[in-house]
Amino acid sequence: MLLNLTDLSNEPLQSQIVRQIRALILAGELTPDSSLPSIRSLAKEQKVSVITVQRAYEALVQEGLIRSRRGKGYFVTPLPEKEKRVMARN
């Protein structure tokens, strides 16, 4: 997964991850039921803390954009287009 994270931003890394994954989902670039990288692999790939990615994923779960399947990982939640448009405005 290609994310553009920077330490130079005033925005925390966790928020950058949430914002960018959210944008990918709402734009349809991450399709419903597609799997996200594991927390550890994304942390390693982006050179950030596992805790940072874990908290970002938890925030996305709270928003209803992704879901966790125990032992399987994280997956994009299927959302109706109308709901995606509403979420994109917020």
One Martini backbone bead per residue (centre of mass of N, CA, C, O) as a GRO file, in nm:
protein
   90
    1MET     BB    1   0.096   0.037   0.024
    2LEU     BB    2   0.058   0.378  -0.069
    3LEU     BB    3   0.215   0.610   0.140
    4ASN     BB    4   0.247   0.963   0.256
    5LEU     BB    5   0.477   1.011   0.493
    6THR     BB    6   0.551   1.279   0.744
    7ASP     BB    7   0.746   1.458   0.983
    8LEU     BB    8   0.690   1.765   0.877
    9SER     BB    9   0.419   1.750   0.982
   10ASN     BB   10   0.162   1.842   1.208
   11GLU     BB   11   0.054   1.575   1.147
   12PRO     BB   12   0.006   1.289   1.262
   13LEU     BB   13   0.072   0.976   1.158
   14GLN     BB   14  -0.197   0.849   1.226
   15SER     BB   15  -0.368   1.060   1.066
   16GLN     BB   16  -0.239   1.007   0.792
   17ILE     BB   17  -0.329   0.716   0.767
   18VAL     BB   18  -0.631   0.756   0.794
   19ARG     BB   19  -0.671   0.962   0.563
   20GLN     BB   20  -0.551   0.785   0.329
   21ILE     BB   21  -0.726   0.532   0.358
   22ARG     BB   22  -0.995   0.673   0.342
   23ALA     BB   23  -0.952   0.785   0.055
   24LEU     BB   24  -0.917   0.508  -0.085
   25ILE     BB   25  -1.197   0.402  -0.015
   26LEU     BB   26  -1.382   0.641  -0.120
   27ALA     BB   27  -1.247   0.616  -0.420
   28GLY     BB   28  -1.213   0.286  -0.476
   29GLU     BB   29  -0.912   0.170  -0.448
   30LEU     BB   30  -1.046   0.020  -0.212
   31THR     BB   31  -1.210  -0.261  -0.202
   32PRO     BB   32  -1.441  -0.450  -0.107
   33ASP     BB   33  -1.292  -0.697   0.101
   34SER     BB   34  -1.021  -0.600   0.109
   35SER     BB   35  -0.704  -0.629   0.215
   36LEU     BB   36  -0.493  -0.533   0.457
   37PRO     BB   37  -0.226  -0.478   0.594
   38SER     BB   38  -0.057  -0.556   0.834
   39ILE     BB   39   0.052  -0.395   1.099
   40ARG     BB   40   0.351  -0.481   1.078
   41SER     BB   41   0.397  -0.436   0.772
   42LEU     BB   42   0.320  -0.135   0.763
   43ALA     BB   43   0.522  -0.038   0.971
   44LYS     BB   44   0.773  -0.131   0.817
   45GLU     BB   45   0.720   0.011   0.543
   46GLN     BB   46   0.679   0.311   0.698
   47LYS     BB   47   0.851   0.348   0.955
   48VAL     BB   48   0.664   0.268   1.208
   49SER     BB   49   0.476   0.209   1.460
   50VAL     BB   50   0.263  -0.030   1.558
   51ILE     BB   51   0.080   0.154   1.729
   52THR     BB   52   0.010   0.356   1.508
   53VAL     BB   53  -0.138   0.153   1.325
   54GLN     BB   54  -0.336   0.040   1.529
   55ARG     BB   55  -0.481   0.313   1.584
   56ALA     BB   56  -0.565   0.365   1.295
   57TYR     BB   57  -0.737   0.112   1.257
   58GLU     BB   58  -0.929   0.170   1.495
   59ALA     BB   59  -1.044   0.430   1.371
   60LEU     BB   60  -1.157   0.288   1.112
   61VAL     BB   61  -1.348   0.104   1.265
   62GLN     BB   62  -1.516   0.328   1.403
   63GLU     BB   63  -1.608   0.445   1.113
   64GLY     BB   64  -1.664   0.174   0.922
   65LEU     BB   65  -1.431   0.107   0.695
   66ILE     BB   66  -1.331  -0.126   0.877
   67ARG     BB   67  -1.249  -0.474   0.955
   68SER     BB   68  -1.218  -0.738   1.186
   69ARG     BB   69  -1.060  -1.067   1.161
   70ARG     BB   70  -0.989  -1.309   1.345
   71GLY     BB   71  -0.682  -1.425   1.210
   72LYS     BB   72  -0.699  -1.243   0.922
   73GLY     BB   73  -0.766  -0.925   0.964
   74TYR     BB   74  -0.810  -0.651   0.747
   75PHE     BB   75  -1.113  -0.498   0.605
   76VAL     BB   76  -1.313  -0.372   0.377
   77THR     BB   77  -1.607  -0.213   0.394
   78PRO     BB   78  -1.907  -0.240   0.268
   79LEU     BB   79  -2.040   0.044   0.084
   80PRO     BB   80  -2.253   0.254  -0.004
   81GLU     BB   81  -2.237   0.521  -0.207
   82LYS     BB   82  -2.396   0.716  -0.031
   83GLU     BB   83  -2.220   0.679   0.224
   84LYS     BB   84  -1.954   0.768   0.097
   85ARG     BB   85  -2.041   1.059   0.035
   86VAL     BB   86  -2.099   1.141   0.326
   87MET     BB   87  -1.812   1.078   0.437
   88ALA     BB   88  -1.656   1.270   0.239
   89ARG     BB   89  -1.778   1.540   0.361
   90ASN     BB   90  -1.644   1.500   0.664
   0.00000   0.00000   0.00000
